[in-house]
Amino acid sequence: MLQAFIITLREGVEAALIVGITLAYLAKIDRPELRKPVFAALGAAFVGSIGIAVLLSRTQWNQDIFEGWIMLAAAFFVVTMIIFMMKTGRTLKGQIEGKVGALAGRNAGLGLFLFVFLMVLREGVETVLILGAVSLNSTELLSFLGTLMGVIVAIVFGVIFVKGSVRINLQKFFRVTTVILFFVAAQLIISGLHELSENGVLPSSREEMALIGPIVRNDLFFFVTIVALAALMVLFEVKRRQPAPLPASAAERRKALWSARRERMWMISVYATSFLFIVMVTAEFIYAKSVSALSPATTVSFVNGQVSIPLAQVADGDLHRFEAKESGTAIRFWLYKKPDGKVATVFDACQICGPVGFYKGPNGVVCKNCAAPINGQSVGMTGGCNPVPLQAQQTSDEVIIRETDIAAGARMFQP
Protein backbone atom coordinates (compact mmCIF):
# COMPACT_ATOMS: atom_id res chain seq x y z
CA MET A 1 0.00 0.00 0.00
CA LEU A 2 2.77 2.44 0.98
CA GLN A 3 4.75 1.75 -2.20
CA ALA A 4 1.67 2.27 -4.38
CA PHE A 5 0.95 5.51 -2.53
CA ILE A 6 4.50 6.86 -2.98
CA ILE A 7 4.75 5.84 -6.64
CA THR A 8 1.43 7.49 -7.52
CA LEU A 9 2.25 10.51 -5.38
CA ARG A 10 5.61 10.99 -7.09
CA GLU A 11 4.03 10.99 -10.55
CA GLY A 12 0.91 12.91 -9.55
CA VAL A 13 2.68 15.71 -7.70
CA GLU A 14 4.64 16.66 -10.82
CA ALA A 15 1.45 16.94 -12.90
CA ALA A 16 -0.36 18.77 -10.07
CA LEU A 17 2.55 21.19 -9.68
CA ILE A 18 2.55 22.02 -13.40
CA VAL A 19 -1.20 22.64 -13.37
CA GLY A 20 -0.77 24.71 -10.19
CA ILE A 21 1.96 26.82 -11.82
CA THR A 22 -0.33 27.42 -14.79
CA LEU A 23 -3.29 28.55 -12.66
CA ALA A 24 -1.14 30.70 -10.37
CA TYR A 25 0.56 32.34 -13.34
CA LEU A 26 -2.73 33.14 -15.05
CA ALA A 27 -3.94 34.75 -11.81
CA LYS A 28 -0.79 36.86 -11.61
CA ILE A 29 -1.07 38.20 -15.16
CA ASP A 30 -4.80 38.87 -14.72
CA ARG A 31 -5.96 36.43 -17.40
CA PRO A 32 -8.83 34.63 -15.59
CA GLU A 33 -10.54 33.81 -18.89
CA LEU A 34 -7.70 31.39 -19.70
CA ARG A 35 -8.51 29.31 -16.61
CA LYS A 36 -11.53 27.82 -18.42
CA PRO A 37 -9.38 25.87 -20.93
CA VAL A 38 -7.29 24.58 -17.98
CA PHE A 39 -10.33 23.22 -16.12
CA ALA A 40 -11.79 21.89 -19.38
CA ALA A 41 -8.51 20.08 -20.04
CA LEU A 42 -8.59 18.50 -16.56
CA GLY A 43 -12.08 17.16 -17.21
CA ALA A 44 -11.18 15.96 -20.70
CA ALA A 45 -8.03 14.26 -19.40
CA PHE A 46 -10.05 12.47 -16.70
CA VAL A 47 -12.52 11.11 -19.26
CA GLY A 48 -9.78 10.45 -21.82
CA SER A 49 -7.68 8.53 -19.28
CA ILE A 50 -10.53 6.11 -18.64
CA GLY A 51 -11.33 5.73 -22.35
CA ILE A 52 -7.74 5.16 -23.46
CA ALA A 53 -7.02 2.82 -20.54
CA VAL A 54 -10.03 0.68 -21.51
CA LEU A 55 -8.89 0.71 -25.15
CA LEU A 56 -5.32 -0.30 -24.24
CA SER A 57 -6.51 -3.10 -21.97
CA ARG A 58 -8.79 -4.57 -24.65
CA THR A 59 -6.49 -4.26 -27.65
CA GLN A 60 -2.91 -5.19 -28.49
CA TRP A 61 -1.67 -1.58 -28.43
CA ASN A 62 1.67 -1.22 -26.71
CA GLN A 63 1.22 1.03 -23.66
CA ASP A 64 4.89 2.03 -23.59
CA ILE A 65 4.84 3.23 -27.21
CA PHE A 66 1.67 5.19 -26.50
CA GLU A 67 3.32 6.80 -23.47
CA GLY A 68 6.42 7.64 -25.51
CA TRP A 69 4.47 9.61 -28.10
CA ILE A 70 2.36 11.30 -25.41
CA MET A 71 5.53 12.38 -23.57
CA LEU A 72 7.00 13.95 -26.72
CA ALA A 73 3.73 15.73 -27.47
CA ALA A 74 3.51 16.96 -23.86
CA ALA A 75 7.13 18.18 -24.07
CA PHE A 76 6.24 20.27 -27.11
CA PHE A 77 3.45 22.02 -25.21
CA VAL A 78 5.64 22.49 -22.13
CA VAL A 79 8.08 24.35 -24.38
CA THR A 80 5.23 26.47 -25.76
CA MET A 81 4.23 27.27 -22.16
CA ILE A 82 7.81 28.37 -21.43
CA ILE A 83 7.75 30.61 -24.52
CA PHE A 84 4.40 32.06 -23.43
CA MET A 85 5.76 32.81 -19.94
CA MET A 86 8.96 34.35 -21.29
CA LYS A 87 6.98 36.54 -23.69
CA THR A 88 4.69 37.58 -20.85
CA GLY A 89 7.62 38.24 -18.51
CA ARG A 90 9.25 40.61 -20.99
CA THR A 91 5.99 42.47 -21.50
CA LEU A 92 5.44 42.80 -17.76
CA LYS A 93 8.89 44.15 -16.94
CA GLY A 94 8.44 47.41 -15.10
CA GLN A 95 4.69 46.99 -14.64
CA ILE A 96 4.42 43.77 -12.67
CA GLU A 97 1.65 44.94 -10.41
CA GLY A 98 -0.40 46.58 -13.15
CA LYS A 99 -3.18 45.24 -15.31
CA VAL A 100 -2.07 43.23 -18.29
CA GLY A 101 -3.63 43.33 -21.74
CA ALA A 102 -3.90 40.54 -24.23
CA LEU A 103 -0.40 39.11 -23.96
CA ALA A 104 -1.08 35.78 -25.57
CA GLY A 105 -2.05 35.09 -29.13
CA ARG A 106 -5.41 33.94 -30.36
CA ASN A 107 -4.48 30.29 -29.84
CA ALA A 108 -3.45 30.68 -26.18
CA GLY A 109 -6.57 28.91 -24.95
CA LEU A 110 -6.04 25.92 -27.25
CA GLY A 111 -2.36 25.73 -26.34
CA LEU A 112 -3.12 25.76 -22.60
CA PHE A 113 -5.83 23.13 -23.10
CA LEU A 114 -3.48 20.76 -24.93
CA PHE A 115 -0.63 21.47 -22.49
CA VAL A 116 -2.68 20.56 -19.39
CA PHE A 117 -4.57 17.76 -21.16
CA LEU A 118 -1.42 15.89 -22.19
CA MET A 119 0.37 16.44 -18.86
CA VAL A 120 -2.55 14.94 -16.93
CA LEU A 121 -3.44 12.29 -19.53
CA ARG A 122 0.01 10.66 -19.47
CA GLU A 123 -0.36 10.02 -15.72
CA GLY A 124 -4.08 9.38 -15.78
CA VAL A 125 -3.98 6.46 -18.22
CA GLU A 126 -1.33 4.64 -16.17
CA THR A 127 -3.26 5.22 -12.94
CA VAL A 128 -6.52 3.94 -14.43
CA LEU A 129 -4.77 0.83 -15.76
CA ILE A 130 -3.34 0.14 -12.30
CA LEU A 131 -6.71 0.60 -10.62
CA GLY A 132 -8.51 -1.41 -13.29
CA ALA A 133 -6.25 -4.43 -12.74
CA VAL A 134 -7.17 -4.73 -9.07
CA SER A 135 -9.08 -7.81 -7.98
CA LEU A 136 -10.86 -8.37 -4.70
CA ASN A 137 -8.02 -9.67 -2.56
CA SER A 138 -6.50 -7.93 0.42
CA THR A 139 -3.08 -7.19 -1.14
CA GLU A 140 -4.43 -5.61 -4.32
CA LEU A 141 -7.14 -3.71 -2.43
CA LEU A 142 -4.42 -2.16 -0.26
CA SER A 143 -2.50 -1.27 -3.44
CA PHE A 144 -5.70 0.25 -4.84
CA LEU A 145 -6.18 2.35 -1.71
CA GLY A 146 -2.54 3.46 -1.80
CA THR A 147 -2.85 4.53 -5.45
CA LEU A 148 -6.10 6.36 -4.77
CA MET A 149 -4.62 8.16 -1.76
CA GLY A 150 -1.60 9.17 -3.86
CA VAL A 151 -3.85 10.78 -6.46
CA ILE A 152 -5.87 12.63 -3.80
CA VAL A 153 -2.78 13.93 -1.96
CA ALA A 154 -1.26 15.09 -5.28
CA ILE A 155 -4.41 17.08 -6.05
CA VAL A 156 -4.38 18.60 -2.58
CA PHE A 157 -0.74 19.61 -3.08
CA GLY A 158 -1.67 21.37 -6.32
CA VAL A 159 -4.34 23.38 -4.52
CA ILE A 160 -1.93 24.24 -1.69
CA PHE A 161 0.68 25.45 -4.18
CA VAL A 162 -1.78 27.75 -5.93
CA LYS A 163 -2.93 29.21 -2.60
CA GLY A 164 0.61 29.52 -1.23
CA SER A 165 2.17 31.20 -4.27
CA VAL A 166 -0.53 33.67 -5.27
CA ARG A 167 1.19 36.66 -3.60
CA ILE A 168 4.77 35.92 -4.67
CA ASN A 169 6.50 38.60 -6.74
CA LEU A 170 5.84 37.85 -10.41
CA GLN A 171 9.43 38.20 -11.63
CA LYS A 172 10.67 35.76 -8.96
CA PHE A 173 7.77 33.41 -9.70
CA PHE A 174 8.57 33.65 -13.42
CA ARG A 175 12.27 32.85 -12.99
CA VAL A 176 11.78 29.82 -10.74
CA THR A 177 8.82 28.28 -12.56
CA THR A 178 10.56 28.66 -15.92
CA VAL A 179 13.46 26.58 -14.57
CA ILE A 180 10.96 24.00 -13.29
CA LEU A 181 9.33 23.80 -16.71
CA PHE A 182 12.72 23.39 -18.40
CA PHE A 183 13.40 20.37 -16.16
CA VAL A 184 9.96 18.94 -16.97
CA ALA A 185 10.49 19.41 -20.72
CA ALA A 186 13.91 17.73 -20.56
CA GLN A 187 12.49 14.82 -18.59
CA LEU A 188 9.62 14.36 -21.04
CA ILE A 189 11.84 14.49 -24.14
CA ILE A 190 14.43 12.03 -22.82
CA SER A 191 11.78 9.70 -21.37
CA GLY A 192 9.70 9.78 -24.56
CA LEU A 193 12.68 8.96 -26.78
CA HIS A 194 13.72 6.21 -24.36
CA GLU A 195 10.27 4.61 -24.38
CA LEU A 196 10.23 4.56 -28.19
CA SER A 197 13.81 3.24 -28.35
CA GLU A 198 13.26 0.40 -25.90
CA ASN A 199 10.21 -0.73 -27.90
CA GLY A 200 12.03 -0.72 -31.24
CA VAL A 201 10.25 2.32 -32.73
CA LEU A 202 13.59 4.19 -32.79
CA PRO A 203 17.00 2.54 -33.34
CA SER A 204 19.01 1.91 -30.18
CA SER A 205 21.98 -0.03 -28.86
CA ARG A 206 22.90 -1.75 -25.62
CA GLU A 207 25.42 1.01 -24.79
CA GLU A 208 22.89 3.78 -25.47
CA MET A 209 20.22 2.17 -23.31
CA ALA A 210 22.74 1.58 -20.50
CA LEU A 211 23.68 5.28 -20.60
CA ILE A 212 20.25 6.89 -20.99
CA GLY A 213 18.15 4.34 -19.10
CA PRO A 214 19.35 5.15 -15.56
CA ILE A 215 19.01 8.89 -16.28
CA VAL A 216 15.44 8.42 -17.48
CA ARG A 217 14.47 6.13 -14.62
CA ASN A 218 16.14 8.21 -11.94
CA ASP A 219 12.82 9.77 -11.02
CA LEU A 220 14.33 10.91 -7.73
CA PHE A 221 16.58 13.54 -9.36
CA PHE A 222 13.81 15.16 -11.41
CA PHE A 223 11.22 14.93 -8.65
CA VAL A 224 13.45 16.34 -5.90
CA THR A 225 14.72 19.16 -8.13
CA ILE A 226 11.26 20.23 -9.27
CA VAL A 227 9.60 20.04 -5.85
CA ALA A 228 12.59 21.60 -4.04
CA LEU A 229 12.61 24.60 -6.42
CA ALA A 230 8.91 25.20 -5.78
CA ALA A 231 9.34 24.84 -2.00
CA LEU A 232 12.40 27.10 -1.83
CA MET A 233 10.64 29.79 -3.84
CA VAL A 234 7.83 29.88 -1.28
CA LEU A 235 10.19 29.53 1.71
CA PHE A 236 12.34 32.50 0.66
CA GLU A 237 9.20 34.56 0.12
CA VAL A 238 8.09 33.81 3.70
CA LYS A 239 11.49 34.84 5.07
CA ARG A 240 11.68 37.98 2.93
CA ARG A 241 8.21 39.38 3.47
CA GLN A 242 7.79 42.23 5.93
CA PRO A 243 4.56 42.70 7.92
CA ALA A 244 2.16 45.06 6.14
CA PRO A 245 0.93 48.18 7.97
CA LEU A 246 -2.25 47.48 9.91
CA PRO A 247 -5.44 49.51 9.31
CA ALA A 248 -6.66 51.87 12.00
CA SER A 249 -10.08 50.23 12.25
CA ALA A 250 -10.25 47.31 14.70
CA ALA A 251 -12.44 45.25 12.35
CA GLU A 252 -10.15 45.88 9.38
CA ARG A 253 -7.13 45.10 11.54
CA ARG A 254 -8.58 41.71 12.55
CA LYS A 255 -9.40 40.98 8.92
CA ALA A 256 -5.87 41.90 7.79
CA LEU A 257 -4.27 39.79 10.53
CA TRP A 258 -6.44 36.81 9.66
CA SER A 259 -5.60 37.18 5.94
CA ALA A 260 -1.88 37.34 6.75
CA ARG A 261 -2.06 34.25 8.98
CA ARG A 262 -4.02 32.33 6.35
CA GLU A 263 -1.56 33.25 3.61
CA ARG A 264 1.39 32.27 5.81
CA MET A 265 -0.33 28.97 6.62
CA TRP A 266 -0.67 28.15 2.91
CA MET A 267 3.00 29.00 2.32
CA ILE A 268 4.18 26.88 5.25
CA SER A 269 2.03 24.03 3.95
CA VAL A 270 3.78 24.19 0.56
CA TYR A 271 7.34 23.78 1.80
CA ALA A 272 6.39 21.44 4.68
CA THR A 273 4.58 19.00 2.37
CA SER A 274 7.35 19.34 -0.23
CA PHE A 275 9.95 18.34 2.37
CA LEU A 276 7.79 15.40 3.46
CA PHE A 277 7.33 14.24 -0.14
CA ILE A 278 11.09 14.43 -0.80
CA VAL A 279 11.86 12.35 2.30
CA MET A 280 9.26 9.71 1.39
CA VAL A 281 10.33 9.42 -2.26
CA THR A 282 14.02 9.28 -1.28
CA ALA A 283 13.29 6.43 1.13
CA GLU A 284 11.37 4.58 -1.58
CA PHE A 285 14.25 5.13 -4.02
CA ILE A 286 16.78 3.69 -1.55
CA TYR A 287 14.55 0.67 -0.99
CA ALA A 288 14.13 0.14 -4.75
CA LYS A 289 17.91 0.17 -5.20
CA SER A 290 18.28 -2.51 -2.55
CA VAL A 291 16.16 -4.99 -4.52
CA SER A 292 17.83 -4.48 -7.92
CA ALA A 293 20.16 -7.50 -7.59
CA LEU A 294 19.21 -10.56 -9.60
CA SER A 295 17.58 -13.30 -7.54
CA PRO A 296 19.37 -16.67 -7.51
CA ALA A 297 18.42 -19.03 -10.33
CA THR A 298 17.14 -22.51 -9.64
CA THR A 299 19.05 -25.13 -11.66
CA VAL A 300 16.82 -27.47 -13.67
CA SER A 301 17.52 -30.89 -15.14
CA PHE A 302 15.96 -32.36 -18.26
CA VAL A 303 14.00 -35.60 -18.27
CA ASN A 304 13.31 -37.11 -21.69
CA GLY A 305 14.40 -33.84 -23.34
CA GLN A 306 12.13 -31.56 -21.35
CA VAL A 307 11.64 -29.91 -17.98
CA SER A 308 8.33 -29.46 -16.14
CA ILE A 309 7.66 -26.64 -13.69
CA PRO A 310 4.48 -26.77 -11.55
CA LEU A 311 2.16 -23.80 -12.01
CA ALA A 312 1.68 -23.62 -8.24
CA GLN A 313 5.38 -22.76 -7.94
CA VAL A 314 5.00 -19.59 -10.08
CA ALA A 315 1.45 -18.49 -9.22
CA ASP A 316 2.39 -15.71 -6.78
CA GLY A 317 3.08 -13.02 -9.41
CA ASP A 318 6.79 -12.91 -8.61
CA LEU A 319 9.68 -13.44 -11.04
CA HIS A 320 10.90 -17.06 -10.82
CA ARG A 321 14.36 -17.53 -12.33
CA PHE A 322 15.78 -20.84 -13.56
CA GLU A 323 19.04 -21.96 -15.16
CA ALA A 324 19.98 -24.80 -17.47
CA LYS A 325 23.42 -25.83 -18.79
CA GLU A 326 23.87 -26.53 -22.50
CA SER A 327 27.36 -27.34 -23.82
CA GLY A 328 28.92 -25.50 -20.89
CA THR A 329 26.76 -22.36 -21.35
CA ALA A 330 24.49 -21.31 -18.48
CA ILE A 331 21.13 -20.28 -19.96
CA ARG A 332 18.81 -18.32 -17.66
CA PHE A 333 15.06 -18.10 -18.10
CA TRP A 334 12.16 -17.16 -15.90
CA LEU A 335 8.43 -17.60 -15.50
CA TYR A 336 6.06 -14.84 -14.52
CA LYS A 337 2.32 -14.79 -13.88
CA LYS A 338 0.96 -11.74 -15.73
CA PRO A 339 -1.89 -9.50 -14.52
CA ASP A 340 -4.34 -11.38 -16.80
CA GLY A 341 -3.46 -14.66 -15.04
CA LYS A 342 -1.46 -16.20 -17.88
CA VAL A 343 2.08 -17.45 -17.20
CA ALA A 344 4.80 -16.11 -19.51
CA THR A 345 8.01 -18.05 -20.13
CA VAL A 346 10.97 -15.93 -21.29
CA PHE A 347 14.76 -15.88 -21.48
CA ASP A 348 16.54 -13.69 -18.94
CA ALA A 349 17.78 -11.46 -21.79
CA CYS A 350 16.47 -8.93 -24.31
CA GLN A 351 17.33 -8.05 -27.90
CA ILE A 352 18.80 -4.65 -26.96
CA CYS A 353 20.59 -5.16 -23.65
CA GLY A 354 21.54 -8.81 -24.00
CA PRO A 355 21.80 -11.28 -21.07
CA VAL A 356 22.16 -8.67 -18.31
CA GLY A 357 18.91 -9.90 -16.79
CA PHE A 358 15.71 -8.64 -15.18
CA TYR A 359 14.58 -8.23 -11.61
CA LYS A 360 11.26 -7.65 -9.86
CA GLY A 361 11.15 -4.18 -8.29
CA PRO A 362 8.40 -2.22 -6.54
CA ASN A 363 7.16 -0.97 -9.94
CA GLY A 364 7.20 -4.39 -11.60
CA VAL A 365 9.74 -6.15 -13.80
CA VAL A 366 12.81 -4.01 -14.60
CA CYS A 367 15.75 -4.45 -16.99
CA LYS A 368 18.99 -4.41 -14.97
CA ASN A 369 21.01 -2.82 -17.78
CA CYS A 370 18.87 0.19 -18.71
CA ALA A 371 16.50 0.27 -15.70
CA ALA A 372 13.50 0.17 -18.05
CA PRO A 373 10.30 -1.03 -16.34
CA ILE A 374 8.49 -3.67 -18.37
CA ASN A 375 4.71 -3.60 -18.59
CA GLY A 376 3.66 -6.80 -16.85
CA GLN A 377 1.06 -7.58 -19.48
CA SER A 378 3.65 -7.30 -22.30
CA VAL A 379 6.00 -9.92 -20.81
CA GLY A 380 6.21 -12.71 -23.39
CA MET A 381 5.80 -10.35 -26.35
CA THR A 382 8.67 -9.68 -28.75
CA GLY A 383 10.45 -6.40 -29.40
CA GLY A 384 12.45 -3.68 -27.71
CA CYS A 385 13.60 -4.24 -24.14
CA ASN A 386 11.03 -6.97 -23.51
CA PRO A 387 12.60 -10.30 -22.45
CA VAL A 388 12.97 -12.68 -25.39
CA PRO A 389 10.06 -15.18 -25.40
CA LEU A 390 10.81 -18.84 -24.73
CA GLN A 391 8.48 -21.38 -26.32
CA ALA A 392 6.67 -23.53 -23.76
CA GLN A 393 3.58 -25.65 -23.39
CA GLN A 394 1.19 -25.03 -20.52
CA THR A 395 -1.15 -27.66 -19.12
CA SER A 396 -3.67 -27.39 -16.32
CA ASP A 397 -1.02 -27.82 -13.64
CA GLU A 398 2.45 -27.29 -15.13
CA VAL A 399 4.60 -25.56 -17.73
CA ILE A 400 6.61 -27.86 -20.02
CA ILE A 401 9.73 -26.55 -21.79
CA ARG A 402 11.70 -28.58 -24.31
CA GLU A 403 15.49 -28.76 -24.07
CA THR A 404 15.86 -27.85 -27.75
CA ASP A 405 13.94 -24.59 -27.23
CA ILE A 406 16.16 -23.61 -24.30
CA ALA A 407 19.30 -24.58 -26.23
CA ALA A 408 18.22 -22.28 -29.07
CA GLY A 409 18.82 -19.31 -26.76
CA ALA A 410 22.39 -20.30 -25.86
CA ARG A 411 23.86 -17.77 -28.32
CA MET A 412 22.44 -14.90 -26.21
CA PHE A 413 24.37 -16.06 -23.13
CA GLN A 414 27.70 -16.85 -24.74
CA PRO A 415 30.52 -14.37 -23.95
N, C-alpha and C positions, 0 to 999 in steps of 0.2 A: 504493500500500500504506500509506504513512504517513498520507495523508488519511483513508483508511478506518479506520485504527487510532485516530486522534485523534477522529474523529466518533463512533465507537462508544464510545470511552473516555469522552468528554464526557457522553453520554447514560447510559452504564452506571454511571459513578461516582455520579451523583445517586441512582439507584435503590439501588445498593449502600450508599450512605451512609445512606439512610433506613432500610433493613433493619438496618444496623449499629446505628443509634440505637435502633431498637426492641428489638433483642436486648440491647444494653448496658443500656437502661433497665429491662427486665424483670429482669436480673440484679441491678441496684441495689436494686430494690424487693422482691427476694426472691419473685418470682412465676415460678419455673422452669416451672410447669405450662402457662403461656401461651406458652412457646416452641414447643410442639407445633403450634399453629395456624399459627405463622410458617413453620416448616419445611414443613408441609403445603401452605401457600399457595405457597411457592417451587416445590414439585413440581408443583402444579396449574397454576401459571402457565407452567412449562416445557412441559407437555403441551398446555395451552390455546393457547400461542403457536404451536406447530406446527399444531394443528388449525385455528385461525382463519386462519393464514397460507395454508394449503392451500385453505381455503374462499374466501378473498378472491381468490386467484390463479385459481380456477376459476369464479368467478361474476362478476357485474357490480357487486358491492357496491363502493361508493366507500370506499377506505381512509381518506381524510382525514375523512369524516363519521364513520366508525367510531372513529377516534382522538379526534375532538372529543368524542363522548359518553363515551368511556372516560376522557378527561382530567377532565371535569366530575364523573363518578362517583368518580374517584380523589381529586379535590379535596375532595369531601364526606367521605371517610373520613380524609383528612389532618386536616381540621378536627375530626373526632371524636377522632383521636389527640391533638390539641392539648388538647381538653377533658379527655380521660382523664389526660394528664400534669399539667394544671393542677389537677385534682381531687386527684390523687395528691400533688402538691407541697404543697398546703395541708394535707393529712392528715399528711404527714411532717414538717411544720415543728416543730422542737424535738426530733425523734426520728429524725434522718436515719440514724443508724447502727444503729438498732434493727430488730427484726423487724417486718414489716408484715403486717397481716391482709388480709382480702378487701376490697381498695380498689375493685375494678372491679365492675360489675354482672354479672348472669348472662350477658349477651350479649357480654362482653369478648372471649371467644375468637372468636366469629363476626366481630366488628368488626375484630379484628386480622387475621384470615384475609382478609377482603375488602380491607382496607387494603393489605396486602403483595401480595396477588394482583393487584390492579389496578395498583399501582405497577410491578410487574415485567412484567405482561402488556403494558402500553402500549409498553414498550421491546422486549419479546421478539418480538412480532408483526413489528415493523419489521425487526428483526435477522434473523429467519427468512426474511422476504421477500427481503432483500438477499442472503442466502446461497443461497437457492433459485434466484435468477436467474443464478447464476454458471455459465458454460460453461467448457469445458476449453481456454481459451487463457491465455497467460502473464499478460496484464494483469488479467483477471478473477480468476485464481487468486491473484495477489498481493493484490488487493482482498479476496478471501475470507480470506486469511491475516491481513491487517490487521484485518479485522472480528473474526475469531476471537480474535486476540491482545488486542484492545480489551476484549472480553467477559471474558477470563480475567484481565487486569490489574484490571478493575473489581471482580471477585469477590475477588481478593487484597486490594485496598484495603479492601473491606468487612470482611474478616477482621482486617486490621491495625488498623482503627479500633476494632473491638470489643475486641481485646487491649490497645490503647493507652489506652483510655478507661475501663477497668473500675474503676480505683481513684480516679477523679476525684470530688471532693466532689459529692454529689447535687444540692445547690441550684445550684451553678455549672453542672453538667451540664444541669439542668432549664432554667435561664435561656437558655443558649446554644442548646440544641437546639430549644426552643420558637420562638426567632427563626428558626432554620433552617427549621422546618416552616411558619412563616408565609410565608416567601419561596416555599417549594415550593407551598403552597396558592394563593398569588397567581399564580404562574407557570402552574399548571394551569388555573385559572379563566379567565385572560385568553387563554391558548393555546387552550383548548377552545372558548370563544366565537368566537375568531378563525377556527378551523378550520370551524366551522359557518357563520359569516358568509361566508367566501370560497367556500363551496360552495353558497350560496343557501338553506341551511336557515333561517338567520336573516336579516332584512333588514339591508342595509349600504349604504354609499355610498363613493364614491371618496375623499372627505376622511377618513372614518372609517378606512378601510383604510390610508390613507397615514399616519395618526397612530398607530394601534395596531400595524400590521404590524411596523415596525422595533423596537418595544418587545418584541413577542412573539418575533421572530426574533433578538433580541440575546441569544443564548444565553450570550455571554461574561459579561454582567453577572450573571445569575442563577448561573451556574456558579462564577465567581470568588467571589462573595459567600458562597455556601453552603460551598464548600470552604475558603475562607479562615477563616470563623467556626469550623469544626471544627478546623482546624490551629492557630489562635490559642488556642483553648480548651486544647488539649493542650500547646502550647508554654508558656503561662503556668503550667500546672500543673507542668511540669518545672522552670521557674525558681523557683517558689514552694516546692516541696517540700524539706523538711529531711531529712537522713539519719536514719533510725530507729536507736534504740539497738541495739547488737549483743549477742546472747546471750553468756553466759560460756563455754558449751561450744564447742570448736573446730569440731565437726561442724555444730552449729546455726549458728555464725557463717558458715561457708562456704556453707551453704544459704541463709541470709538475704542474703549478698552476691550470690550467684548470682541469687536471685529479684529483687533490686533492679536488677541489671544487665540482666536479661531484660526487666523492666518498662520500664526506661529505653530499651532498644533498641526496643521496640514503640512507645513515644511518639515517639522520634526518627523512626522510620519513617513515622508518620502525617504529621508536618509536613514532612518531607523530600519524601515522595511528593506531598503536596498542592502544595508549591511547584513541583515538576517538572511536575505536571499543569497548573497555572495558566500556566506559561511556554509549554508546548506548545500549549495551547488558544489563548492570546493570539497566538502566532505564526500559527496556522492562521486565526484571525479576521482578522489583518492581511492575510494572503495572499488570503482570500476577498474582502475589500473591494477589493483591487487588480484583481480580475477582474470587477467589477460593471458596468463600462462596456459599452454596447451595441457589438457587433462591427459593422464596416462592412457595409453592404448592397450586394450585387451587383445592378447595374441590368440588367433584362431587357427584351428587345424582343419584340413579338408578330409572329408570322408566320402569315398566314391566320387571324387572330383567336385565336391560342393560343400558349402558350410551352411548350417541352419542356425538362425538366431531367433529365439522366442519373442513374440510381439510383447509379451508381458514385461520383458526386460527393457524395452524402449518406449513404454507407453506413458512415461511421466513428462514428456515434452522437453526433456533435456537432450544435450548432444552426447551420443554414445559412440566413442571412438574405438576402432578395432585395427589390428595390424596383421598382415599376412606376409610371409617370406616367399619370394619367387626368384630362383636363380641368384640368391644372395642379396636381392633388393627388398628392402622393407617397404611395403605398400600400405598406406594408411587409408582407411575409409570410415565413414560414420553413418549412423542412422538417426533420424530425427522425426518425431511426430509433429506434423504441421498443424496450424490452427484449424484446418478443416477435418482433422482426424486421420488423414492419410499419412503413411510412413514413407519418407523419402530415403533413398540409399544413394550416397554420393562419395566420390573420392575426396580426401582431405587436401585438395588442391584446386586451383582455378586456372583458366586459360591465360589470364593476365599476370598474376602474381606467382604462379607455380605452386610448388609443394610446401609453402610456408605454413599453411594450416589455418584452421578456424577455431574460434572458441565461443562459448556461450557467455555473454555479458548481460548486464541488467537490461539492455535495450534489445536483446535478441542475439542472433548469430552474427559474429564479427570476423572479418578477415584480419589475420594477425599482421600481414605485411602493410596494407594500406589503411587499416582501421575502418574499412567500409562496412556499415551494418547491412545485413542481408535480410530482405523482407522474408519472414518465415514462410509465407505462402509460396514464394518463388523458389524455395529450395527444391532441387531436383529438375529445374528448368535450365536450359543451356544459355550461354552467352555472358559476356562481361565478367564481373567478379564473382558470379555465382559458382559454387562448387561444381565440378564436373560430374554429371550424373553417372551412376554405376547401375548397370542393368541387373535387375533382381526380380524374383517371383515371390508374390505374397499370397499366403494361404490364410485360412481363418485363424491360425494360431502361431505362425512363424514366417520369417523372411528367408528365402533360399537364394543363395548367391553362388554361381558357378565359378570354379577356379579359373577357367579360361577368360571370363569377363574381368576378374580381378587382375589377372596377368596382363591383360591388354592395357592396363594403366601403368605398367611398370616404367615405361619411358618417362613419365612425368616425375618419377621419384629417383631417377638415376642422376648422379652428380655430373 
